[in-house]
Amino acid sequence: MKVLETEWWTLALPPEWWAESEGDSILIGDRDGVGCIEISTLHKEHGDFGGEEVRRIACDESGQQLDWKGASLGEFRGVTGHCEEDGAALREWYVASGPMLLFITYSCELENRGMDDAAVDELLDTLLVLERRASG
């Protein structure tokens, strides 16, 4: 198992998965090319994200009218939903831990829907917050 470490969080990656940074996002995929995970990290300047706030952000930001359900991914809590868009099956998560919010999308072609769901769930459940280290 490899560990993907960003400035703010870590995630355990099975050997058959890869990760790369693209702009403000992290892309993660499996070597068979079935689908791709994209993770974006947002930070709140003051205070922590609350459950209702995360749900409101998900409803406001998602381009789809989704039936949001509660979600736990490792040390993060929030909501998840799924939909179809432009021939792709999408799963979305908006999850927070303290002042950090992650927006996560998994997408694959419609005919591959569900194929990687268990692997994606297992992978995302390894999300851990990195403690901020004092510099100096």
Salt bridges, closest charged atoms under 4 A:
GLU7 OE2 - ARG132 NH2 3.90
GLU53 OE1 - LYS44 NZ 2.64
ASP67 OD2 - LYS69 NZ 2.83
GLU84 OE2 - ARG113 NH2 2.30
ASP117 OD1 - ARG91 NH1 3.30
ASP121 OD1 - ARG91 NH2 2.58
